[in-house]
Amino acid sequence: MRNNRAMTAGPHRIAVLALHQVVGLDLGTPSQVFSTARAADGTPFYDARVCTPGGQPVRSTAGFQVVPDHGLELLDTADTVIVPGIHDGAVLTSGTISPEVTGALRAAYERGARIMSICTGAFVLAAAGLLDGRRATTHWAYAERFRHLHGRVDLDPGVLFIADDRVLTSAGVAAGIDLCLHVIRLDHGSEVANRAARRCVMPPWRDGGQAQYIEQPVPKATDSSTAGAREWARQRLHEPIALRDLAEQARMSVRTFTRRFRSETGLSPAQWLLQQRTDHARLLLETTDLTVDQIAHRSGFGTTAALRQQLHQRIGVAPSTYRRTFHPRPELVDT
């Protein structure tokens, strides 16, 4: 649910910690994505700033130097700390980082800050001991190296991002954008996150459990995409949708469609459909005055009890609690 630090006066403070050989795209992602999250009157919800150890310049993998305005002291007051990926150094070869970086990260976490990593930034969090005993992810190409260096971390390289309490990790490159949008959604709801996604020209939602695009054999030319069937289903969430209906839309056998669907989304058709219905129900709870019973029907759950069960499994709260948190008119609470 909504992060308490997002509700404090003034923008939520984000410290982006850049280390030697920082990945250029990863470095720019937090500032770009979080800057698009704004209130209806244009007030920014976040203030993202970059820092380095000692405030010294560091090299990026994109052929330029990063000259920051801040040192590690920025972590002392940050509500969220984000570590972008890196492509060189002891943290990748021996799994170690400097004591000053370790101390700054651990101190930020211990005082309650949210800690995030993008791509190989997970190596930094692991070296600081912040991932011990936690589920985490990183770029799939670095999975074996990560396991070798950090055996106490429960690594899952097959997903886009993982949130384990106040520590969040993402896979490589564009998955960092997904994670940032996920955090905006947690802090301020789907409507704000969707607006941010549109400004970034990104899909509004890719579930964290979706598969990374790991190298695999190119599918046969006779296998077509399931994208058309997915869009067809999104327009009919309020109707019963059977697996055979989806397969017919894609002009595939049920068996071929199921295999292709999972390879494209990382989910079974049933899991994906449930996710879409839950997300649609959340949007209706945030943006309409419909009753919970009406929302249950319009999102395809049929009954309030079914919607309540799925919403509780997904985000741990009842529909009325969710609406009270995210609706602009919180008095609209249904039992």
Salt bridges, closest charged atoms under 4 A:
ASP47 OD2 - ARG49 NH2 2.99
ASP79 OD1 - ARG13 NH2 3.22
ASP132 OD2 - ARG152 NH2 3.67
GLU144 OE2 - ARG147 NH1 3.02
ASP156 OD2 - ARG135 NH2 3.22
ASP164 OD1 - ARG134 NH1 3.21
ASP178 OD2 - ARG206 NH2 2.34
ASP187 OD2 - ARG114 NH2 2.94
GLU191 OE2 - ARG195 NH1 3.90
ASP207 OD1 - ARG314 NH2 3.37
GLU231 OE1 - ARG234 NH1 3.40
GLU239 OE2 - HIS238 NE2 3.50
GLU264 OE1 - ARG230 NH2 2.78
GLU264 OE2 - ARG260 NE 3.00
ASP279 OD1 - ARG282 NH1 3.82
ASP279 OD1 - ARG314 NH2 3.31
ASP289 OD1 - HIS327 NE2 3.39
ASP289 OD2 - ARG329 NH1 3.07
ASP293 OD1 - HIS297 ND1 3.89
GLU331 OE2 - ARG329 NE 3.30
ASP334 OD2 - ARG323 NH1 2.72
